[in-house]
Structure formats: C-alpha cells, structure tokens
C-alpha cells in the first residue's frame, strides 16, 4: 500500500544537495554533531522544510495524496494532518464552532472534556452548556454520555449549535455514537467526537467501530496514542454528513490559524506511515488483542486485582470497550494507583496513566508486551496501609478513595473570565470566587474548574489531594504548590 508523502521525503533526502535553507542543522554532521549522534544522519536528512515541489507543493502533490488516502481509510470526506497533537485538533474544532451560526448560541459539551477543548472554548468565545458523564462511584472515574442524558441537555439549551462528546474514555469505555449522532442531528446540531484514544478503531473486526463511519460529523484522532505515529501527530476527520458543507471551510480556517507554518516533515510522514500500517496490520492488531486478553485473564485468575471493564455493564452509556485498554483496579488489592505507576516505572514497567484507584495499560495496535513481566511486577507490590481492602467488591454503592467533585456554577463566560483582571489569592480565600483559569488535575487532564466557574471547597480539597500524590499536578494553576489560585478581581 502506498505512502506517498513519506516516500517523497525519503527520495528527496537521498539526493546529494547543498542545503542553504532551514532547518539550521542543514543535515550537516559537522554543523550539528550532537544532533547527528543522537538522531542519526538519516533522520536529519529527512527533516526538510515545507513548500518543496514534489513533496507538498503544486497540484496533486504527495502530501495531498497522503491526506486523501487517510480520508479514505477512516471513511472521511476530508482529513487534516495535525502536528500539535489532538490538543490542536480540539482547538480547531472549537474555532469552527465559534464561526458556526450565531455567536451566542450554546455548545453542549461533555463536562469531562479534555482541557484542550476548554482552551478552544476560550479562544473561540464559546458559550458552553454542559452534560455530565456517568461516573463510576467505586473507582471515581468518568465514562461517557448516554443518548438520554444528551437529549435532556439539548432540551435545556436554546438553539444549540454543536455537541462535543468523548468516546472512547481514558479507560476504554465506548459510547453509542450512532444514537448520540441521531439525538444531536434531531436538535439541528453537528456532533464532534473527541476520539483521541480511538485512532485504531475500525481497523480490525474485534475493535469498536470508527465514529467517522457511525454518524459523527467531526472526529479528533490522536494517531500517536494507539495508531503508531510519532508523538504530537494527530488527525482531524470531517465526515460527509449533513453539516459538512458548512463545517469544511470553518475547519480549514481554524486549521490555518493554529497549524505551524513549519510543520515537521517527520511528524507528517509518521502519519502517512501509521495509516498504511493500520490498514495492512490485521494480524499484528490481532496479536495485540490476544496479548491484552491474556493480561486481563492473568489478573482475573490471580484474584487480587480487578478489571475495570468487567463493571462496564452497570453503565447505560457504555456499549462497547476497547480491547487494547487494560484498566486495572489496584485499590481492590490494597494499593494506590499513583504509587503503583511510580514504583513500577522505576522497575522498568511503564503504565500509561493512573488514578487513585487504578492503573491503565495501553497496547498500541501491533504491540505485544511481556505479559508475564507485567503481571509479576504488579503482584510483587505489597499492600499499603489505608489504600483499600483486598476483598473490596465491585459494587456501585462503595465510596471511592477520591470522589470526583461537582463543579461550581458558571458565573461568567470562560473567555470573559480568562481575560478579566485577575489576582492570585490564598487558596482558602479563592473558595466562592470566580476562577480566571482552567484547572485540570493530571492525570487524566480533565478540567475540574473552568474560567468563569465559582471555586468550591470540594474542588479545592480534590485538587490539593491530587497535587500531593506521586506524579500528580494541576495544569493551569498559577502556583504549582496550590498555595494560591488566581481569581477574577472583586
């Protein structure tokens, strides 16, 4: 299967030429000895600038061909290659909605949206109206939104001009995209799906379906996460749906506004190559699914820890699960999730993310890890005092170790609060005041406070708890120690 852009860059790099243009290393090992030693001369030769004939310039150029092939692979009307991650794609989507229809019309968004979409809300001056996801009260994690919850949220919103939802979740929960799209379209609104964790969907019969083919209108795809491209590369897909004619020029404007004028040829080539690998990688993906199944089975067999997806049936919004995500309930075995991830990282076993209760293993499409090593390292960890009970059952009425806080009321539009005069105050004095910043506890990076929202005591306690855990921090805080928060001046 062809990879036109990657092949064109490789051919260009093979030609002996005097390079007197940027990038400044000029693929010269004498001028850039450290880069050459670290990356290798071949990588530097392929690090080429944009606007080169035969690569990305002129009608029918290889980059245009690569974009067409990607659109066909995901079933899109049009695809954009993004070199600042799915975070950029989220901002592009928000900017497109900002120019879509009337400026003051609300956008109904999932409250557990990634912080980059909230950044887009600020940039575009959107008026958000939120729909709450379902929450696992045992593990304290967000899942998705049911069609019924979305319908109720749209009924409360006046003239909604867009819907923004997430599927799959960080923990592999998949929402009912066809039904959600039908609800959004019935309200006259396009459906944007942040499928950052689902770039591989649809490329194997045992994987969930791709939202582009299920009725979503605009889909964010973080190709580097599980699709195999280089970190910071992603795709944005526009489906050929009822709003495509209106959205396409708006997405293009948002893309032009946010994309670098010196997009990395290496990142772009990695997207071209990842697409081809997914399309031809059925056997490799099957091997990854088998490895993930074995990891789950081994953990179940030993009985100490739980598998989070085993409890997905209790949530009406979840209709499927990503088999390449193995989310493990470690609190059930007497451990803190953040501590587990930190300790195993030092032992050479690296999990993707952790919460207070769980760790998540992510198998990229085609990756087959050493399951025995992972299982043995996990079970070698001794229980921690106060971390949980080894016999804790998976039931819906157990209080989680760290409860997710209810957000405060929205007192100002996020953009207005972000640009309002603000001042840092002691965190205790911030309670009851309006935040100027989006504050997101990491992991997983979902905003707990938005600009314009009132800071509550519950939110402050949650942020302080997360910031004190190993590897935890709060994105957007003016003070990393959380001694102060920035609020709108009285």
C-alpha positions as CSV (number, residue, x, y, z in Angstrom):
1,X,0.0,0.0,0.0
2,X,1.5,3.4,-0.9
3,X,2.8,6.0,1.5
4,X,3.2,8.9,-1.0
5,X,4.3,11.7,1.4
6,X,6.8,9.5,3.4
7,X,8.2,8.1,0.2
8,X,8.6,11.6,-1.4
9,X,10.5,12.9,1.7
10,X,12.8,9.8,1.7
11,X,13.6,10.3,-2.0
12,X,14.3,14.0,-1.5
13,X,16.7,13.1,1.3
14,X,18.7,10.7,-0.8
15,X,19.8,13.4,-3.2
16,X,23.2,15.0,-2.6
17,X,22.5,18.7,-2.3
18,X,23.9,21.9,-0.9
19,X,21.4,22.9,1.8
20,X,21.4,26.6,2.4
21,X,17.9,26.8,4.0
22,X,16.3,26.0,7.3
23,X,16.3,23.9,9.4
24,X,19.6,25.2,10.7
25,X,21.3,21.9,11.1
26,X,21.2,21.6,7.2
27,X,21.6,17.8,7.6
28,X,25.3,18.5,8.2
29,X,27.1,16.3,10.8
30,X,29.8,18.8,11.2
31,X,27.4,21.7,11.9
32,X,25.3,19.6,14.2
33,X,27.4,16.8,15.7
34,X,25.2,16.4,18.8
35,X,22.0,16.1,16.7
36,X,23.7,13.6,14.3
37,X,24.9,11.4,17.1
38,X,21.6,11.4,18.9
39,X,19.2,11.1,15.9
40,X,21.4,9.8,13.2
41,X,22.3,11.4,9.9
42,X,19.3,9.8,8.0
43,X,16.7,11.5,10.3
44,X,18.4,14.9,9.8
45,X,18.3,14.5,6.0
46,X,14.6,13.8,6.2
47,X,13.9,16.8,8.4
48,X,13.0,19.0,5.4
49,X,11.2,22.3,5.3
50,X,7.7,22.9,3.8
51,X,6.8,24.1,0.3
52,X,9.0,21.8,-1.7
53,X,8.0,20.8,-5.2
54,X,7.4,17.1,-5.4
55,X,6.6,16.9,-1.7
56,X,3.9,19.3,-0.6
57,X,3.8,21.9,-3.3
58,X,1.7,22.0,-6.5
59,X,-1.5,20.2,-7.6
60,X,-1.7,16.5,-6.8
61,X,1.4,16.7,-4.6
62,X,2.4,13.7,-2.4
63,X,1.1,15.3,0.8
64,X,-2.3,15.9,-0.8
65,X,-2.3,12.2,-1.9
66,X,-1.5,11.1,1.7
67,X,-4.4,13.2,3.0
68,X,-6.7,11.6,0.5
69,X,-5.6,8.1,1.4
70,X,-6.1,8.9,5.1
71,X,-9.6,10.2,4.5
72,X,-10.5,7.1,2.6
73,X,-9.0,4.9,5.4
74,X,-11.1,6.4,8.1
75,X,-14.2,7.0,5.8
76,X,-14.0,10.8,6.0
77,X,-14.9,13.4,3.5
78,X,-11.7,15.2,4.3
79,X,-8.8,14.7,6.7
80,X,-6.2,17.2,8.1
81,X,-2.8,16.1,9.4
82,X,-2.1,17.9,12.7
83,X,1.3,18.4,14.1
84,X,0.5,19.8,17.5
85,X,-1.5,16.8,18.7
86,X,-5.1,16.1,19.3
87,X,-5.0,19.2,21.5
88,X,-4.6,21.3,18.4
89,X,-7.5,19.4,16.7
90,X,-9.7,20.1,19.7
91,X,-9.0,23.8,19.4
92,X,-9.6,23.7,15.7
93,X,-13.0,22.1,16.3
94,X,-13.9,24.8,18.9
95,X,-12.8,27.6,16.5
96,X,-15.0,26.0,13.8
97,X,-18.0,26.0,16.2
98,X,-17.2,29.6,17.1
99,X,-17.8,30.7,13.5
100,X,-20.8,28.3,13.0
101,X,-24.1,30.0,13.1
102,X,-24.9,32.7,15.7
103,X,-22.1,33.7,18.1
104,X,-24.1,33.5,21.3
105,X,-25.7,30.1,20.6
106,X,-24.6,27.5,23.1
107,X,-22.4,24.5,22.6
108,X,-23.4,21.4,24.6
109,X,-20.2,19.7,25.8
110,X,-19.3,16.8,28.0
111,X,-18.2,18.2,31.3
112,X,-15.3,15.7,31.4
113,X,-13.8,17.2,28.2
114,X,-10.1,17.4,27.8
115,X,-8.5,20.7,28.8
116,X,-7.6,21.4,25.2
117,X,-11.2,21.7,24.2
118,X,-11.7,24.1,27.1
119,X,-8.8,26.1,25.7
120,X,-10.7,26.2,22.4
121,X,-13.8,27.4,24.2
122,X,-11.8,30.3,25.5
123,X,-10.2,31.0,22.1
124,X,-13.4,30.9,20.2
125,X,-15.5,32.7,22.9
126,X,-18.0,29.8,23.0
127,X,-20.9,29.8,25.4
128,X,-20.8,26.3,26.9
129,X,-23.6,24.3,28.3
130,X,-22.6,21.0,29.9
131,X,-23.9,17.5,30.1
132,X,-22.5,15.3,32.9
133,X,-20.9,11.9,32.1
134,X,-21.7,8.8,34.1
135,X,-19.4,8.3,37.0
136,X,-18.1,5.1,38.5
137,X,-18.6,5.8,42.2
138,X,-16.3,2.9,43.2
139,X,-13.3,4.0,41.2
140,X,-14.1,7.7,40.9
141,X,-13.7,7.8,37.1
142,X,-15.7,9.4,34.3
143,X,-17.2,7.4,31.5
144,X,-19.4,8.7,28.7
145,X,-22.8,10.3,28.0
146,X,-26.0,8.3,27.2
147,X,-28.4,9.4,24.4
148,X,-31.0,10.1,27.1
149,X,-28.7,12.4,29.0
150,X,-27.7,14.2,25.8
151,X,-31.3,14.7,24.8
152,X,-32.1,16.2,28.2
153,X,-29.2,18.6,27.9
154,X,-30.2,19.7,24.5
155,X,-33.7,20.3,25.6
156,X,-32.3,22.7,28.3
157,X,-30.1,24.5,25.7
158,X,-31.7,27.1,23.5
159,X,-30.7,26.8,19.8
160,X,-27.6,24.6,20.4
161,X,-25.1,24.9,17.5
162,X,-22.9,22.0,18.4
163,X,-22.4,18.9,20.6
164,X,-19.0,17.8,21.9
165,X,-18.5,14.4,23.4
166,X,-15.7,11.9,24.2
167,X,-15.5,8.3,23.0
168,X,-13.6,6.2,24.0
169,X,-12.8,7.3,27.5
170,X,-9.4,7.1,29.1
171,X,-10.4,3.7,30.4
172,X,-11.6,2.3,27.1
173,X,-15.4,2.8,27.5
174,X,-17.1,3.3,24.2
175,X,-20.3,5.4,23.8
176,X,-23.3,4.8,21.5
177,X,-22.1,7.1,18.7
178,X,-24.9,6.3,16.2
179,X,-27.6,7.0,18.8
180,X,-25.8,10.2,20.1
181,X,-25.5,11.5,16.5
182,X,-29.2,10.9,15.9
183,X,-30.0,12.9,19.0
184,X,-27.6,15.8,18.1
185,X,-28.9,15.9,14.5
186,X,-32.5,15.9,15.6
187,X,-31.7,19.1,17.5
188,X,-30.1,20.6,14.4
189,X,-26.5,20.4,15.8
190,X,-23.4,18.6,14.5
191,X,-21.7,16.0,16.7
192,X,-18.0,16.4,17.4
193,X,-16.4,13.4,18.9
194,X,-13.0,13.5,20.7
195,X,-11.9,10.0,19.8
196,X,-8.3,10.8,20.7
197,X,-7.9,7.3,22.2
198,X,-9.6,5.5,19.3
199,X,-7.5,6.2,16.2
200,X,-7.2,2.4,15.7
201,X,-11.0,1.8,15.8
202,X,-12.4,0.1,12.7
203,X,-9.2,-1.4,11.5
204,X,-9.9,-4.9,12.9
205,X,-13.3,-6.8,13.3
206,X,-12.6,-7.2,17.1
207,X,-12.2,-3.4,17.5
208,X,-15.1,-1.0,18.0
209,X,-16.3,1.0,15.0
210,X,-14.8,4.3,13.9
211,X,-17.0,7.3,14.9
212,X,-16.5,8.8,11.4
213,X,-18.5,5.9,10.0
214,X,-21.1,6.0,12.8
215,X,-22.6,9.4,12.2
216,X,-20.2,11.8,14.0
217,X,-19.6,15.0,12.0
218,X,-16.1,15.9,13.1
219,X,-13.7,13.4,14.8
220,X,-10.5,14.1,16.6
221,X,-8.0,11.3,16.2
222,X,-4.8,11.2,18.3
223,X,-3.0,8.9,15.9
224,X,0.2,8.8,18.0
225,X,-1.7,7.3,21.0
226,X,-2.6,3.9,19.6
227,X,-2.2,4.3,15.9
228,X,1.6,4.3,15.9
229,X,2.6,7.7,14.6
230,X,5.2,9.9,16.3
231,X,4.3,11.8,19.5
232,X,2.5,15.1,18.8
233,X,1.0,13.9,15.5
234,X,-2.8,13.6,15.0
235,X,-5.6,13.7,12.5
236,X,-8.9,15.6,12.2
237,X,-11.6,13.9,10.2
238,X,-14.7,15.6,8.7
239,X,-17.4,13.1,7.9
240,X,-19.6,13.5,4.8
241,X,-22.6,14.3,6.9
242,X,-25.5,16.8,6.9
243,X,-23.3,19.7,8.2
244,X,-20.2,19.0,6.1
245,X,-20.7,21.8,3.6
246,X,-21.0,24.4,6.4
247,X,-18.2,23.0,8.5
248,X,-15.5,22.3,6.0
249,X,-14.4,25.9,5.3
250,X,-14.7,26.7,9.0
251,X,-12.4,23.8,10.0
252,X,-9.9,24.9,7.3
253,X,-9.8,28.4,8.7
254,X,-9.3,27.1,12.2
255,X,-6.6,24.7,11.0
256,X,-4.8,27.5,9.2
257,X,-5.0,29.7,12.3
258,X,-3.4,27.0,14.6
259,X,-1.1,24.9,12.4
260,X,2.6,25.7,12.3
261,X,3.8,27.2,9.0
262,X,6.8,25.0,9.5
263,X,5.1,21.7,10.2
264,X,7.5,18.9,10.9
265,X,8.1,16.6,7.9
266,X,8.9,13.8,10.3
267,X,5.6,14.1,12.1
268,X,3.7,14.3,8.8
269,X,5.5,11.3,7.4
270,X,4.8,9.3,10.5
271,X,1.0,9.9,10.0
272,X,1.3,8.7,6.4
273,X,3.2,5.6,7.6
274,X,0.9,4.9,10.5
275,X,-2.2,5.0,8.3
276,X,-0.6,2.4,6.0
277,X,0.4,0.2,9.0
278,X,-3.1,0.2,10.4
279,X,-4.6,-0.7,7.0
280,X,-2.3,-3.6,6.5
281,X,-1.9,-4.6,10.1
282,X,-4.8,-7.0,10.8
283,X,-2.5,-9.8,12.0
284,X,-0.5,-7.5,14.2
285,X,-3.6,-6.0,15.7
286,X,-5.0,-9.5,16.4
287,X,-1.8,-10.3,18.3
288,X,-2.1,-7.2,20.4
289,X,-5.7,-8.0,21.3
290,X,-4.7,-11.6,22.2
291,X,-1.9,-10.2,24.5
292,X,-4.4,-7.8,26.2
293,X,-6.9,-10.6,26.7
294,X,-4.2,-12.7,28.3
295,X,-3.2,-9.8,30.6
296,X,-6.8,-9.4,31.7
297,X,-7.2,-13.2,32.2
298,X,-4.0,-13.5,34.3
299,X,-5.1,-10.7,36.5
300,X,-8.5,-12.2,37.0
301,X,-7.1,-15.6,37.6
302,X,-4.9,-14.4,40.5
303,X,-7.8,-12.7,42.1
304,X,-6.1,-9.8,43.9
305,X,-6.9,-7.0,41.5
306,X,-10.0,-6.2,39.4
307,X,-10.5,-5.4,35.7
308,X,-12.4,-2.1,35.4
309,X,-14.1,-3.1,32.1
310,X,-15.7,-6.0,33.9
311,X,-18.0,-3.5,35.5
312,X,-18.9,-1.6,32.3
313,X,-22.3,-3.4,32.1
314,X,-23.5,-1.3,35.1
315,X,-23.4,1.9,33.0
316,X,-26.1,2.6,30.4
317,X,-23.9,4.9,28.4
318,X,-21.2,2.2,27.7
319,X,-22.0,0.0,24.7
320,X,-18.5,-1.4,24.0
321,X,-14.9,-1.5,25.3
322,X,-11.6,-1.1,23.6
323,X,-9.8,-4.4,23.9
324,X,-6.4,-2.8,23.7
325,X,-7.0,-0.9,27.0
326,X,-6.4,-2.9,30.2
327,X,-7.6,-0.8,33.2
328,X,-6.8,-2.4,36.5
329,X,-8.5,-1.8,39.8
330,X,-5.5,-1.8,42.2
331,X,-7.3,-0.3,45.2
332,X,-9.1,-3.7,45.4
333,X,-5.7,-5.2,46.1
334,X,-4.6,-2.7,48.7
335,X,-2.6,-0.3,46.5
336,X,-2.8,3.4,45.4
337,X,-2.8,3.8,41.6
338,X,-0.4,6.7,41.5
339,X,2.1,4.8,43.8
340,X,1.8,1.7,41.6
341,X,2.6,3.6,38.5
342,X,5.5,5.4,40.1
343,X,7.1,2.3,41.7
344,X,6.7,0.1,38.6
345,X,8.2,2.9,36.4
346,X,11.4,2.6,38.4
347,X,11.4,-1.1,37.8
348,X,11.0,-0.8,34.1
349,X,7.3,-1.5,33.7
350,X,5.6,1.7,32.4
351,X,1.8,2.1,32.6
352,X,0.0,4.8,30.6
353,X,-2.0,6.6,33.3
354,X,-3.1,6.2,36.9
355,X,-5.8,7.4,39.2
356,X,-6.0,7.0,42.9
357,X,-7.7,3.6,42.4
358,X,-6.5,2.3,39.1
359,X,-3.7,2.0,36.5
360,X,-4.2,1.7,32.8
361,X,-2.2,-0.4,30.4
362,X,-2.4,0.7,26.7
363,X,-1.3,-1.6,24.0
364,X,-0.6,0.2,20.7
365,X,-2.0,-1.5,17.6
366,X,0.6,-4.2,16.9
367,X,2.3,-4.1,20.3
368,X,2.8,-7.4,22.2
369,X,4.3,-6.7,25.6
370,X,5.8,-9.1,28.0
371,X,2.6,-10.0,29.9
372,X,4.3,-12.3,32.5
373,X,6.7,-9.5,33.4
374,X,3.9,-7.0,33.9
375,X,1.8,-9.4,35.9
376,X,4.6,-10.5,38.2
377,X,5.8,-6.9,38.8
378,X,2.3,-5.8,39.7
379,X,1.6,-8.7,42.1
380,X,5.0,-8.3,43.8
381,X,3.9,-5.0,45.3
382,X,3.0,-5.2,48.9
383,X,-0.4,-3.7,50.1
384,X,-0.2,-0.1,51.5
385,X,-1.8,0.8,54.8
386,X,-5.1,2.5,54.2
387,X,-5.1,2.1,50.4
388,X,-8.1,-0.2,50.2
389,X,-9.3,-3.7,51.1
390,X,-8.1,-6.7,49.2
391,X,-11.7,-8.1,49.3
392,X,-13.5,-4.9,48.2
393,X,-16.3,-6.0,45.9
394,X,-17.1,-4.2,42.6
395,X,-20.4,-2.7,43.7
396,X,-22.0,0.7,42.9
397,X,-22.5,1.9,46.5
398,X,-18.9,1.9,47.7
399,X,-17.4,5.4,48.4
400,X,-14.4,6.0,46.2
401,X,-11.0,6.8,47.7
402,X,-11.1,10.2,46.0
403,X,-14.5,11.4,45.0
404,X,-14.7,13.5,41.8
405,X,-16.0,16.9,42.8
406,X,-19.1,18.6,41.4
407,X,-18.0,21.8,39.5
408,X,-19.1,25.1,40.8
409,X,-21.7,27.2,38.9
410,X,-20.7,29.1,35.7
411,X,-20.8,32.8,36.7
412,X,-19.1,34.3,33.6
413,X,-18.4,33.1,30.0
414,X,-15.0,31.3,30.1
415,X,-13.4,33.8,27.6
416,X,-14.6,36.8,29.7
417,X,-13.2,35.3,32.9
418,X,-9.9,34.3,31.2
419,X,-9.3,37.9,30.0
420,X,-10.7,39.6,33.1
421,X,-8.3,41.3,35.5
422,X,-7.2,38.6,38.0
423,X,-5.1,38.2,41.1
424,X,-3.7,35.3,43.0
425,X,-5.2,34.8,46.4
426,X,-4.6,32.2,49.1
427,X,-6.4,29.0,48.1
428,X,-8.7,29.2,51.1
429,X,-9.8,32.7,50.1
430,X,-10.4,31.5,46.5
431,X,-13.4,29.5,47.6
432,X,-16.6,31.3,46.5
433,X,-14.6,33.4,44.0
434,X,-14.6,33.1,40.1
435,X,-11.6,31.4,38.6
436,X,-9.7,33.0,35.7
437,X,-8.0,29.7,34.9
438,X,-8.9,26.2,33.7
439,X,-7.5,23.9,36.4
440,X,-7.2,20.2,35.5
441,X,-5.8,17.6,37.8
442,X,-3.3,15.3,36.0
443,X,-3.8,12.6,35.3
444,X,-6.1,12.5,33.3
445,X,-6.2,16.2,32.4
446,X,-10.0,16.8,32.6
447,X,-10.7,20.3,33.9
448,X,-12.2,20.4,37.4
449,X,-12.5,24.2,37.3
450,X,-13.2,26.3,34.2
451,X,-12.6,30.0,33.8
452,X,-15.8,31.7,34.9
453,X,-16.7,28.9,37.3
454,X,-17.0,29.5,41.1
455,X,-14.3,27.7,43.1
456,X,-15.9,25.4,45.7
457,X,-14.4,23.9,48.8
458,X,-14.9,20.4,47.4
459,X,-12.9,21.2,44.3
460,X,-10.1,22.8,46.4
461,X,-9.9,19.7,48.5
462,X,-9.8,17.4,45.4
463,X,-7.0,19.5,43.7
464,X,-4.9,19.5,46.8
465,X,-5.2,15.8,47.2
466,X,-4.2,15.1,43.6
467,X,-1.3,17.5,43.7
468,X,0.1,15.7,46.7
469,X,0.1,12.3,45.1
470,X,3.2,10.9,43.3
471,X,3.2,12.2,39.7
472,X,0.1,14.3,40.2
473,X,-0.1,18.0,39.3
474,X,-2.7,20.6,38.4
475,X,-2.4,22.1,34.9
476,X,-3.2,25.8,34.7
477,X,-2.5,26.6,38.4
478,X,-0.6,29.9,38.8
479,X,1.2,28.3,41.7
480,X,2.3,24.6,41.3
481,X,2.1,24.2,45.1
482,X,-1.5,25.3,45.1
483,X,-0.9,27.7,47.9
484,X,-2.7,30.3,45.7
485,X,-5.3,30.3,43.0
486,X,-5.9,33.2,40.5
487,X,-9.4,34.6,40.6
488,X,-11.3,37.5,39.0
489,X,-10.7,40.6,41.0
490,X,-13.7,41.6,43.1
